[in-house]
Amino acid sequence: MSSSLPPFVIPKRLSLSAQVAEAIRKAIADRTWEGYLPSERRLCETFQISRPTIRTALHLLAKEGLIEIHQGRRNRVLAAAPQSVDQQSQLVLLVTPEPVTRAGQTAYQGIGAMRTHLAEHGFATEVLVCQSRSARVQQRKLEAFMRETRIFCCVLLSVSQELQLWCSKQPVPTLVLGSCHHGVNLPSLDVDYRAVCRHAAGVFLQKGHRRIAFIVPNSGVAGDLASERGFLEAVEARVARGEAQATVVRHNGSALNISAKLDVLFKSDTPPTALLVAKPHYVFAVIIYLLKRGLSVPDTVSLIARDHEYVFETVHPSITHYRFSGDSYGHRLSRLMIRFVNQGSLPPEPNLFFPKFYEGNTVRSLSNPR
């Protein structure tokens, strides 16, 4: 088997356990793991396979004298191929508060394309899920990972301001997949959410709507905060003159909380005639709520989705939204990451792009603005 294969790239025509053993063998040779291997659970997550398969692979390596297996403890690395002391790790770490599969279809496809392109250039990727809402706990988990595993760079996906700030002070090069929080000086790649929401609010105003609301999760994520700024910027002059009413409605993501927030909104004396909604799954939660109240889209309430979901174009009426193809996003991300690993760093500046506006059929013109 060729020793030029990048770490974690699994060859074909071998049993799965043999493939995994070769990937671990290569990672040990590259000194990605020194002293001890990660736990069996982490190895299962890394290679997306079952624990019995991992154990078979480990026993193969133990027979070679490469590792020493310990029950109930991490397995010790006994030997590694010669390597220069200053050789870099070829592991890219993706840090996220939730599994990548929940990132949305376009982002998930883009990350998959990025990982494929990195593998072609000799770089492996591993996902570290830091689910705790406490930034301090997330930081400790990331610190522990970095102590036991040498990494080339970090990619941060939808993490808190505190974790972004902490990473910006570390010697490991870091890219933010999303927007940087205020005060964070790191390179980033994201949709220009501020411009998107400014545009969406402008569409409502052009159609005659004067009472509009933005429904957004109270996530603290930089992209959502930028969205709020753009939304309010578009209407601030009219609001100042008393010609419009704009409301930002933050929710915790649960259907009950969304319903409670919308109850307050629509039971007021001046309910909105138009809604901008962030995140595809919340779009459907909002539509279901409106239907339960006997409010139809777009006859009673107009609606724009901030984000893209393929089904938005297949339902009737098709949902007005902002879209970009998974291939386009994956290409942008892959190109940026290849630049990153080739150069070892990127300028600490945002890389923003504006998606296409899909007009759909959920925005109604008001002949007499209310």
Secondary structure as a PSIPRED ss2 file (coil, helix, strand):
# PSIPRED VFORMAT (PSIPRED V4.0)

   1 M C   1.000  0.000  0.000
   2 S C   1.000  0.000  0.000
   3 S C   1.000  0.000  0.000
   4 S C   1.000  0.000  0.000
   5 L C   1.000  0.000  0.000
   6 P C   1.000  0.000  0.000
   7 P C   1.000  0.000  0.000
   8 F C   1.000  0.000  0.000
   9 V C   1.000  0.000  0.000
  10 I C   1.000  0.000  0.000
  11 P C   1.000  0.000  0.000
  12 K C   1.000  0.000  0.000
  13 R C   1.000  0.000  0.000
  14 L C   1.000  0.000  0.000
  15 S C   1.000  0.000  0.000
  16 L H   0.000  1.000  0.000
  17 S H   0.000  1.000  0.000
  18 A H   0.000  1.000  0.000
  19 Q H   0.000  1.000  0.000
  20 V H   0.000  1.000  0.000
  21 A H   0.000  1.000  0.000
  22 E H   0.000  1.000  0.000
  23 A H   0.000  1.000  0.000
  24 I H   0.000  1.000  0.000
  25 R H   0.000  1.000  0.000
  26 K H   0.000  1.000  0.000
  27 A H   0.000  1.000  0.000
  28 I H   0.000  1.000  0.000
  29 A H   0.000  1.000  0.000
  30 D C   1.000  0.000  0.000
  31 R C   1.000  0.000  0.000
  32 T C   1.000  0.000  0.000
  33 W E   0.000  0.000  1.000
  34 E C   1.000  0.000  0.000
  35 G C   1.000  0.000  0.000
  36 Y E   0.000  0.000  1.000
  37 L C   1.000  0.000  0.000
  38 P C   1.000  0.000  0.000
  39 S C   1.000  0.000  0.000
  40 E H   0.000  1.000  0.000
  41 R H   0.000  1.000  0.000
  42 R H   0.000  1.000  0.000
  43 L H   0.000  1.000  0.000
  44 C H   0.000  1.000  0.000
  45 E H   0.000  1.000  0.000
  46 T H   0.000  1.000  0.000
  47 F H   0.000  1.000  0.000
  48 Q C   1.000  0.000  0.000
  49 I C   1.000  0.000  0.000
  50 S C   1.000  0.000  0.000
  51 R H   0.000  1.000  0.000
  52 P H   0.000  1.000  0.000
  53 T H   0.000  1.000  0.000
  54 I H   0.000  1.000  0.000
  55 R H   0.000  1.000  0.000
  56 T H   0.000  1.000  0.000
  57 A H   0.000  1.000  0.000
  58 L H   0.000  1.000  0.000
  59 H H   0.000  1.000  0.000
  60 L H   0.000  1.000  0.000
  61 L H   0.000  1.000  0.000
  62 A H   0.000  1.000  0.000
  63 K H   0.000  1.000  0.000
  64 E C   1.000  0.000  0.000
  65 G C   1.000  0.000  0.000
  66 L C   1.000  0.000  0.000
  67 I E   0.000  0.000  1.000
  68 E E   0.000  0.000  1.000
  69 I C   1.000  0.000  0.000
  70 H C   1.000  0.000  0.000
  71 Q C   1.000  0.000  0.000
  72 G C   1.000  0.000  0.000
  73 R C   1.000  0.000  0.000
  74 R C   1.000  0.000  0.000
  75 N C   1.000  0.000  0.000
  76 R E   0.000  0.000  1.000
  77 V E   0.000  0.000  1.000
  78 L C   1.000  0.000  0.000
  79 A C   1.000  0.000  0.000
  80 A C   1.000  0.000  0.000
  81 A C   1.000  0.000  0.000
  82 P C   1.000  0.000  0.000
  83 Q C   1.000  0.000  0.000
  84 S C   1.000  0.000  0.000
  85 V C   1.000  0.000  0.000
  86 D C   1.000  0.000  0.000
  87 Q C   1.000  0.000  0.000
  88 Q C   1.000  0.000  0.000
  89 S C   1.000  0.000  0.000
  90 Q C   1.000  0.000  0.000
  91 L E   0.000  0.000  1.000
  92 V E   0.000  0.000  1.000
  93 L E   0.000  0.000  1.000
  94 L E   0.000  0.000  1.000
  95 V E   0.000  0.000  1.000
  96 T E   0.000  0.000  1.000
  97 P C   1.000  0.000  0.000
  98 E C   1.000  0.000  0.000
  99 P C   1.000  0.000  0.000
 100 V H   0.000  1.000  0.000
 101 T H   0.000  1.000  0.000
 102 R H   0.000  1.000  0.000
 103 A C   1.000  0.000  0.000
 104 G C   1.000  0.000  0.000
 105 Q H   0.000  1.000  0.000
 106 T H   0.000  1.000  0.000
 107 A H   0.000  1.000  0.000
 108 Y H   0.000  1.000  0.000
 109 Q H   0.000  1.000  0.000
 110 G H   0.000  1.000  0.000
 111 I H   0.000  1.000  0.000
 112 G H   0.000  1.000  0.000
 113 A H   0.000  1.000  0.000
 114 M H   0.000  1.000  0.000
 115 R H   0.000  1.000  0.000
 116 T H   0.000  1.000  0.000
 117 H H   0.000  1.000  0.000
 118 L H   0.000  1.000  0.000
 119 A H   0.000  1.000  0.000
 120 E H   0.000  1.000  0.000
 121 H C   1.000  0.000  0.000
 122 G C   1.000  0.000  0.000
 123 F C   1.000  0.000  0.000
 124 A E   0.000  0.000  1.000
 125 T E   0.000  0.000  1.000
 126 E E   0.000  0.000  1.000
 127 V E   0.000  0.000  1.000
 128 L E   0.000  0.000  1.000
 129 V E   0.000  0.000  1.000
 130 C C   1.000  0.000  0.000
 131 Q C   1.000  0.000  0.000
 132 S C   1.000  0.000  0.000
 133 R C   1.000  0.000  0.000
 134 S C   1.000  0.000  0.000
 135 A H   0.000  1.000  0.000
 136 R H   0.000  1.000  0.000
 137 V H   0.000  1.000  0.000
 138 Q H   0.000  1.000  0.000
 139 Q H   0.000  1.000  0.000
 140 R H   0.000  1.000  0.000
 141 K H   0.000  1.000  0.000
 142 L H   0.000  1.000  0.000
 143 E H   0.000  1.000  0.000
 144 A H   0.000  1.000  0.000
 145 F H   0.000  1.000  0.000
 146 M H   0.000  1.000  0.000
 147 R H   0.000  1.000  0.000
 148 E H   0.000  1.000  0.000
 149 T E   0.000  0.000  1.000
 150 R C   1.000  0.000  0.000
 151 I C   1.000  0.000  0.000
 152 F C   1.000  0.000  0.000
 153 C E   0.000  0.000  1.000
 154 C E   0.000  0.000  1.000
 155 V E   0.000  0.000  1.000
 156 L E   0.000  0.000  1.000
 157 L E   0.000  0.000  1.000
 158 S C   1.000  0.000  0.000
 159 V C   1.000  0.000  0.000
 160 S C   1.000  0.000  0.000
 161 Q H   0.000  1.000  0.000
 162 E H   0.000  1.000  0.000
 163 L H   0.000  1.000  0.000
 164 Q H   0.000  1.000  0.000
 165 L H   0.000  1.000  0.000
 166 W H   0.000  1.000  0.000
 167 C H   0.000  1.000  0.000
 168 S H   0.000  1.000  0.000
 169 K C   1.000  0.000  0.000
 170 Q C   1.000  0.000  0.000
 171 P C   1.000  0.000  0.000
 172 V C   1.000  0.000  0.000
 173 P C   1.000  0.000  0.000
 174 T E   0.000  0.000  1.000
 175 L E   0.000  0.000  1.000
 176 V E   0.000  0.000  1.000
 177 L E   0.000  0.000  1.000
 178 G C   1.000  0.000  0.000
 179 S C   1.000  0.000  0.000
 180 C C   1.000  0.000  0.000
 181 H C   1.000  0.000  0.000
 182 H C   1.000  0.000  0.000
 183 G C   1.000  0.000  0.000
 184 V C   1.000  0.000  0.000
 185 N C   1.000  0.000  0.000
 186 L C   1.000  0.000  0.000
 187 P C   1.000  0.000  0.000
 188 S E   0.000  0.000  1.000
 189 L E   0.000  0.000  1.000
 190 D E   0.000  0.000  1.000
 191 V E   0.000  0.000  1.000
 192 D C   1.000  0.000  0.000
 193 Y H   0.000  1.000  0.000
 194 R H   0.000  1.000  0.000
 195 A H   0.000  1.000  0.000
 196 V H   0.000  1.000  0.000
 197 C H   0.000  1.000  0.000
 198 R H   0.000  1.000  0.000
 199 H H   0.000  1.000  0.000
 200 A H   0.000  1.000  0.000
 201 A H   0.000  1.000  0.000
 202 G H   0.000  1.000  0.000
 203 V H   0.000  1.000  0.000
 204 F H   0.000  1.000  0.000
 205 L H   0.000  1.000  0.000
 206 Q H   0.000  1.000  0.000
 207 K C   1.000  0.000  0.000
 208 G C   1.000  0.000  0.000
 209 H C   1.000  0.000  0.000
 210 R C   1.000  0.000  0.000
 211 R E   0.000  0.000  1.000
 212 I E   0.000  0.000  1.000
 213 A E   0.000  0.000  1.000
 214 F E   0.000  0.000  1.000
 215 I E   0.000  0.000  1.000
 216 V E   0.000  0.000  1.000
 217 P E   0.000  0.000  1.000
 218 N C   1.000  0.000  0.000
 219 S C   1.000  0.000  0.000
 220 G C   1.000  0.000  0.000
 221 V C   1.000  0.000  0.000
 222 A H   0.000  1.000  0.000
 223 G H   0.000  1.000  0.000
 224 D H   0.000  1.000  0.000
 225 L H   0.000  1.000  0.000
 226 A H   0.000  1.000  0.000
 227 S H   0.000  1.000  0.000
 228 E H   0.000  1.000  0.000
 229 R H   0.000  1.000  0.000
 230 G H   0.000  1.000  0.000
 231 F H   0.000  1.000  0.000
 232 L H   0.000  1.000  0.000
 233 E H   0.000  1.000  0.000
 234 A H   0.000  1.000  0.000
 235 V H   0.000  1.000  0.000
 236 E H   0.000  1.000  0.000
 237 A H   0.000  1.000  0.000
 238 R H   0.000  1.000  0.000
 239 V H   0.000  1.000  0.000
 240 A H   0.000  1.000  0.000
 241 R C   1.000  0.000  0.000
 242 G C   1.000  0.000  0.000
 243 E C   1.000  0.000  0.000
 244 A C   1.000  0.000  0.000
 245 Q E   0.000  0.000  1.000
 246 A E   0.000  0.000  1.000
 247 T E   0.000  0.000  1.000
 248 V E   0.000  0.000  1.000
 249 V E   0.000  0.000  1.000
 250 R E   0.000  0.000  1.000
 251 H E   0.000  0.000  1.000
 252 N C   1.000  0.000  0.000
 253 G C   1.000  0.000  0.000
 254 S C   1.000  0.000  0.000
 255 A H   0.000  1.000  0.000
 256 L H   0.000  1.000  0.000
 257 N H   0.000  1.000  0.000
 258 I H   0.000  1.000  0.000
 259 S H   0.000  1.000  0.000
 260 A H   0.000  1.000  0.000
 261 K H   0.000  1.000  0.000
 262 L H   0.000  1.000  0.000
 263 D H   0.000  1.000  0.000
 264 V H   0.000  1.000  0.000
 265 L H   0.000  1.000  0.000
 266 F H   0.000  1.000  0.000
 267 K C   1.000  0.000  0.000
 268 S C   1.000  0.000  0.000
 269 D C   1.000  0.000  0.000
 270 T C   1.000  0.000  0.000
 271 P C   1.000  0.000  0.000
 272 P C   1.000  0.000  0.000
 273 T C   1.000  0.000  0.000
 274 A E   0.000  0.000  1.000
 275 L E   0.000  0.000  1.000
 276 L E   0.000  0.000  1.000
 277 V E   0.000  0.000  1.000
 278 A C   1.000  0.000  0.000
 279 K C   1.000  0.000  0.000
 280 P H   0.000  1.000  0.000
 281 H H   0.000  1.000  0.000
 282 Y H   0.000  1.000  0.000
 283 V H   0.000  1.000  0.000
 284 F H   0.000  1.000  0.000
 285 A H   0.000  1.000  0.000
 286 V H   0.000  1.000  0.000
 287 I H   0.000  1.000  0.000
 288 I H   0.000  1.000  0.000
 289 Y H   0.000  1.000  0.000
 290 L H   0.000  1.000  0.000
 291 L H   0.000  1.000  0.000
 292 K H   0.000  1.000  0.000
 293 R C   1.000  0.000  0.000
 294 G C   1.000  0.000  0.000
 295 L C   1.000  0.000  0.000
 296 S C   1.000  0.000  0.000
 297 V C   1.000  0.000  0.000
 298 P C   1.000  0.000  0.000
 299 D C   1.000  0.000  0.000
 300 T C   1.000  0.000  0.000
 301 V C   1.000  0.000  0.000
 302 S E   0.000  0.000  1.000
 303 L E   0.000  0.000  1.000
 304 I E   0.000  0.000  1.000
 305 A E   0.000  0.000  1.000
 306 R C   1.000  0.000  0.000
 307 D C   1.000  0.000  0.000
 308 H C   1.000  0.000  0.000
 309 E C   1.000  0.000  0.000
 310 Y H   0.000  1.000  0.000
 311 V H   0.000  1.000  0.000
 312 F H   0.000  1.000  0.000
 313 E H   0.000  1.000  0.000
 314 T C   1.000  0.000  0.000
 315 V C   1.000  0.000  0.000
 316 H C   1.000  0.000  0.000
 317 P C   1.000  0.000  0.000
 318 S C   1.000  0.000  0.000
 319 I C   1.000  0.000  0.000
 320 T E   0.000  0.000  1.000
 321 H E   0.000  0.000  1.000
 322 Y E   0.000  0.000  1.000
 323 R E   0.000  0.000  1.000
 324 F C   1.000  0.000  0.000
 325 S C   1.000  0.000  0.000
 326 G H   0.000  1.000  0.000
 327 D H   0.000  1.000  0.000
 328 S H   0.000  1.000  0.000
 329 Y H   0.000  1.000  0.000
 330 G H   0.000  1.000  0.000
 331 H H   0.000  1.000  0.000
 332 R H   0.000  1.000  0.000
 333 L H   0.000  1.000  0.000
 334 S H   0.000  1.000  0.000
 335 R H   0.000  1.000  0.000
 336 L H   0.000  1.000  0.000
 337 M H   0.000  1.000  0.000
 338 I H   0.000  1.000  0.000
 339 R H   0.000  1.000  0.000
 340 F H   0.000  1.000  0.000
 341 V H   0.000  1.000  0.000
 342 N H   0.000  1.000  0.000
 343 Q H   0.000  1.000  0.000
 344 G C   1.000  0.000  0.000
 345 S C   1.000  0.000  0.000
 346 L C   1.000  0.000  0.000
 347 P C   1.000  0.000  0.000
 348 P C   1.000  0.000  0.000
 349 E C   1.000  0.000  0.000
 350 P E   0.000  0.000  1.000
 351 N E   0.000  0.000  1.000
 352 L E   0.000  0.000  1.000
 353 F E   0.000  0.000  1.000
 354 F C   1.000  0.000  0.000
 355 P C   1.000  0.000  0.000
 356 K E   0.000  0.000  1.000
 357 F E   0.000  0.000  1.000
 358 Y E   0.000  0.000  1.000
 359 E C   1.000  0.000  0.000
 360 G C   1.000  0.000  0.000
 361 N C   1.000  0.000  0.000
 362 T C   1.000  0.000  0.000
 363 V C   1.000  0.000  0.000
 364 R C   1.000  0.000  0.000
 365 S C   1.000  0.000  0.000
 366 L C   1.000  0.000  0.000
 367 S C   1.000  0.000  0.000
 368 N C   1.000  0.000  0.000
 369 P C   1.000  0.000  0.000
 370 R C   1.000  0.000  0.000
